[in-house]
Amino acid sequence: MPADQPGRVLLADPRGYCAGVDRAVIAVEKALEIHGAPVYVRKQIVHNKHVVATLERRGAVFVEETDEVPEGAVVVFSAHGVSPAVHEQAAARQLRTIDATCPLVTKVHKEAKRFAADDYDILLIGHRGHEEVEGTMGEAPERTQLVDGAEDVANVQVRDPEKVVWLSQTTLSVDETLATVDQLKGRFPGLQAPPSDDICYATQNRQQAVKQMAGECDLVLVVGSTNSSNSVRLVEVALEAGARASYLVDYASEVDEAWLEGVSTVGVTSGASVPEILVSELLDWLAQRGYPDVETVKAAEERLVFALPQELKQRRQALAVDTSATD
């Protein structure tokens, strides 16, 4: 970038929190308000370091498994969903559960149960070890096979090629998933698709915004954590769509100033579990280094809002009744 010429920033819109993440984070905050600390959370409520650390300071205790939660305590299930076995374990320990599973993940769970009940083989496209994949596979483990990318397609075996359906993890790359589906159709022409696209609207919109701006960017910075599948995908999408370089950072302080050498246009976006304050801090950091001009690249309008988990609504109503009775 010429020394006398300010750089510009292209800012993706939509970016950051989706409706499912917003609902899950608020669920933990409301649980703490209603029940007081500690409130236990199985796995990270969403895949973001900053969000987890902020909730820990407020009294949330993050655990890997339900057997780490004291009997009778309050536990929140993360936005990624859990298998029926986890619900059973929680019930056996008499835990007071709040299910913050994203409704779009719940939709995939219901599809898995329905197709399994109709005796289909289910090919679940997703990343091995991801919490969402483990939860979905747990709905019908005897009927579900994981397909972790196109290289897994050759290993798939089904009982009846005419009774096979694909489902997917909601946070995948749209293009990568469709490429895997095409390969699966090459082996199984009778492969059925889910009734509606499993890939989350927010994942698609964030990827589309990056695709629109990447060709103009020398560098794309994605705010997000390394265990956030949709954030990692945004880096890949940026590179595939023409950005010269792209990096994933949790905080502005992680940006290497050497990345800015020769860069006139920086693209900025954030994963679906990233609060906007982290993007604002990155924009301030860039402005201080010669990139004051910010232009928004809008790909979609998002207005979707999900209701709080039923358990919280019932508890709040009960508290409201108790309060009115004592007035």
C-alpha positions in Angstrom: 0.0 0.0 0.0 1.5 3.4 -0.9 2.4 5.4 2.2 0.3 8.4 1.2 -2.8 6.4 0.3 -5.1 5.1 3.1 -6.2 1.5 2.8 -9.8 0.4 2.8 -11.7 -2.3 4.6 -14.5 -4.3 3.1 -16.8 -5.5 5.9 -19.0 -8.5 5.3 -22.7 -8.4 6.2 -24.0 -10.7 7.5 -21.3 -11.7 10.0 -21.1 -12.7 13.6 -23.9 -14.1 15.8 -26.6 -16.1 14.2 -30.0 -16.7 15.8 -29.0 -20.1 17.2 -25.9 -18.7 18.9 -27.7 -15.7 20.2 -30.3 -18.0 21.7 -27.8 -20.3 23.3 -25.7 -17.6 24.9 -28.8 -15.8 26.3 -30.0 -19.2 27.6 -26.8 -19.5 29.8 -27.2 -15.9 30.9 -30.9 -16.3 31.8 -30.1 -19.6 33.6 -27.5 -17.8 35.7 -30.1 -15.0 36.5 -32.8 -17.5 37.5 -30.8 -20.2 39.3 -27.7 -18.4 40.3 -24.1 -19.7 39.9 -22.9 -22.2 39.2 -24.7 -23.3 36.1 -23.0 -26.1 34.3 -22.7 -26.3 30.5 -21.9 -29.5 28.7 -19.2 -28.7 26.1 -18.6 -25.1 25.0 -22.0 -23.4 24.6 -20.7 -22.1 21.2 -17.3 -22.4 19.7 -15.8 -19.1 20.7 -13.0 -18.5 23.3 -14.2 -15.0 24.2 -17.8 -16.0 24.8 -16.8 -19.0 26.9 -14.4 -16.9 29.1 -17.1 -14.2 29.5 -19.7 -16.7 30.7 -17.1 -18.4 33.0 -16.6 -15.1 34.8 -20.3 -14.9 35.4 -20.5 -18.3 37.0 -20.9 -20.8 34.2 -18.9 -24.0 34.6 -18.0 -25.8 31.3 -17.6 -29.6 31.5 -17.0 -32.3 28.9 -19.6 -34.8 30.0 -22.7 -35.0 32.2 -21.1 -37.2 34.8 -18.9 -34.2 35.8 -22.1 -32.3 36.8 -23.2 -32.7 40.5 -26.4 -34.7 40.8 -29.5 -32.4 40.8 -27.6 -29.4 39.4 -28.6 -27.2 36.4 -26.9 -28.1 33.1 -27.3 -26.4 29.7 -26.8 -28.4 26.5 -24.8 -26.5 23.9 -26.1 -25.1 20.6 -24.5 -28.1 18.8 -27.0 -30.6 20.2 -26.6 -33.9 22.0 -27.6 -37.5 21.4 -30.5 -39.3 23.2 -28.0 -41.1 25.3 -26.8 -37.8 26.8 -30.4 -36.9 27.7 -30.8 -40.3 29.4 -27.6 -39.8 31.4 -28.8 -36.4 32.5 -32.1 -37.8 33.6 -30.4 -40.7 35.5 -28.4 -38.0 37.5 -31.6 -36.0 38.1 -30.0 -33.0 36.4 -32.2 -30.0 35.6 -31.6 -29.6 31.9 -31.9 -26.6 29.6 -31.6 -27.6 26.0 -30.0 -24.8 24.0 -29.6 -26.9 20.8 -30.1 -24.7 17.8 -33.5 -25.3 16.2 -31.9 -25.9 12.9 -29.7 -28.7 14.4 -32.9 -30.1 16.0 -34.4 -30.2 12.5 -31.6 -32.4 11.3 -32.1 -34.7 14.4 -35.7 -35.1 13.5 -34.9 -35.9 9.9 -32.5 -38.6 11.0 -35.1 -40.2 13.3 -37.7 -40.1 10.6 -35.6 -41.6 7.8 -34.3 -44.2 10.2 -37.9 -45.1 11.1 -38.6 -45.5 7.4 -35.5 -47.9 7.2 -33.3 -45.7 5.1 -29.5 -45.7 5.3 -28.5 -42.2 6.3 -25.2 -40.6 4.9 -24.3 -37.8 7.2 -21.9 -35.3 5.6 -19.8 -33.7 8.3 -16.5 -33.6 10.2 -15.5 -36.5 12.3 -15.4 -35.7 16.1 -17.5 -32.5 15.8 -20.1 -32.3 18.6 -23.0 -31.7 16.2 -22.1 -34.8 14.2 -21.9 -36.9 17.3 -25.3 -35.7 18.4 -27.0 -36.3 15.1 -25.5 -39.8 14.7 -26.7 -40.6 18.1 -30.3 -40.3 16.9 -29.9 -43.4 14.7 -26.5 -44.9 15.1 -27.4 -48.2 13.5 -28.6 -46.5 10.3 -26.1 -43.6 10.0 -22.7 -43.4 8.3 -20.4 -40.4 8.5 -19.1 -39.1 5.2 -16.2 -36.8 6.1 -15.6 -35.2 2.7 -15.3 -36.6 -0.8 -12.5 -38.9 0.1 -14.9 -40.9 2.3 -17.4 -41.6 -0.5 -15.6 -44.7 -1.8 -16.0 -46.3 1.7 -19.7 -46.0 1.9 -21.8 -49.2 1.9 -25.6 -49.3 1.9 -28.1 -52.1 2.1 -30.4 -50.8 -0.6 -29.2 -48.1 -3.1 -32.8 -47.0 -3.6 -33.3 -46.3 0.1 -30.5 -43.9 1.0 -30.6 -40.3 2.0 -28.0 -37.6 2.7 -28.1 -35.2 5.6 -25.4 -32.7 6.7 -23.7 -30.9 9.5 -25.2 -27.4 9.5 -21.9 -25.4 9.5 -20.2 -26.9 6.5 -19.0 -25.1 3.3 -21.9 -25.0 0.9 -19.7 -25.8 -2.1 -17.8 -28.6 -0.4 -21.0 -30.3 0.7 -22.5 -30.1 -2.7 -19.3 -31.6 -4.3 -19.6 -34.5 -1.8 -23.3 -34.9 -2.7 -22.4 -35.1 -6.4 -19.9 -37.8 -5.7 -22.4 -39.8 -3.6 -24.9 -39.5 -6.4 -22.4 -40.9 -8.8 -22.3 -44.1 -6.7 -26.0 -44.0 -5.6 -28.2 -42.4 -8.4 -31.2 -43.0 -6.2 -29.8 -40.9 -3.4 -32.5 -38.7 -1.8 -32.0 -35.2 -0.4 -33.4 -33.9 2.9 -36.7 -32.1 2.5 -34.9 -28.8 3.0 -31.3 -27.8 2.8 -29.5 -28.8 6.1 -26.8 -26.2 5.8 -27.7 -23.3 8.1 -29.0 -20.0 6.5 -26.4 -18.1 8.5 -23.5 -20.3 7.3 -24.6 -19.8 3.7 -25.1 -16.0 4.1 -21.7 -15.5 5.7 -20.0 -17.5 3.0 -21.9 -15.6 0.3 -20.8 -12.2 1.7 -17.1 -13.4 1.7 -17.5 -14.7 -1.9 -18.8 -11.3 -3.0 -15.8 -9.4 -1.6 -12.9 -11.8 -1.7 -11.9 -11.0 -5.3 -11.2 -7.4 -4.3 -9.3 -8.3 -1.2 -5.5 -8.7 -0.8 -6.2 -10.0 2.7 -9.3 -11.4 4.4 -9.3 -11.5 8.2 -11.9 -13.9 9.8 -12.6 -13.4 13.5 -13.3 -16.7 15.1 -11.9 -19.6 17.0 -10.0 -22.6 15.6 -12.7 -25.1 16.8 -15.4 -23.2 15.1 -16.2 -25.1 11.9 -18.1 -22.3 10.2 -15.2 -19.8 11.0 -12.6 -22.1 9.6 -14.7 -22.5 6.4 -14.8 -18.8 5.9 -11.0 -18.7 5.5 -11.2 -21.5 3.0 -14.1 -19.8 1.1 -12.1 -16.5 1.0 -9.1 -18.2 -0.6 -11.2 -20.1 -3.1 -13.1 -16.9 -4.1 -9.9 -15.0 -4.9 -8.4 -13.4 -1.8 -4.6 -13.4 -1.9 -4.4 -14.4 1.7 -6.7 -15.1 4.6 -6.2 -15.8 8.3 -8.3 -16.8 11.3 -7.9 -14.8 14.5 -9.7 -14.7 17.9 -8.6 -11.1 18.7 -7.1 -8.1 16.9 -3.9 -8.6 18.9 -3.3 -11.9 17.0 -3.0 -10.1 13.6 0.6 -10.1 12.4 1.4 -6.6 11.0 3.6 -8.3 8.4 0.3 -9.6 6.8 -0.5 -6.0 5.9 2.6 -5.5 3.7 1.6 -4.5 0.2 -2.1 -4.8 1.2 -4.5 -2.0 0.0 -7.8 -3.8 0.7 -8.6 -5.9 3.8 -11.8 -7.9 4.0 -13.2 -8.5 7.5 -15.8 -11.0 8.6 -16.6 -13.2 11.6 -18.0 -16.6 12.3 -21.5 -17.2 13.6 -20.4 -17.6 17.2 -18.4 -14.3 17.4 -19.7 -11.2 19.3 -19.6 -7.9 17.4 -17.2 -6.3 19.9 -14.4 -8.4 18.6 -15.0 -7.2 15.1 -15.1 -3.6 16.3 -11.8 -4.0 18.0 -10.3 -5.4 14.8 -11.6 -2.4 12.8 -10.1 0.0 15.3 -6.8 -1.9 15.1 -6.8 -1.6 11.3 -7.8 2.1 11.4 -4.8 2.8 13.6 -2.6 1.2 10.9 -3.8 3.1 7.9 -7.1 1.4 7.0 -9.7 3.9 8.2 -12.3 3.5 5.3 -14.9 0.8 5.9 -17.3 -0.2 3.2 -20.0 -2.8 3.9 -20.6 -5.7 1.5 -24.2 -6.9 2.0 -25.2 -10.4 0.9 -28.5 -10.9 2.8 -30.9 -9.5 5.3 -31.2 -11.6 8.5 -34.2 -11.1 10.8 -34.7 -14.6 12.2 -35.0 -14.8 16.0 -35.5 -18.1 18.0 -37.5 -18.3 21.2 -35.7 -19.2 24.4 -35.6 -22.9 25.4 -38.9 -24.1 26.8 -37.4 -24.9 30.2 -36.4 -21.3 30.7 -39.7 -19.9 29.6 -41.5 -22.2 32.1 -39.2 -21.2 34.9 -39.6 -17.5 34.2 -43.4 -17.9 34.2 -43.3 -19.8 37.5 -41.2 -17.1 39.0 -43.6 -14.4 37.8 -46.5 -16.3 39.4 -44.5 -16.6 42.7 -43.7 -12.9 42.7 -47.3 -11.8 42.0 -48.6 -14.1 44.8 -46.4 -12.4 47.3 -47.2 -8.9 46.3 
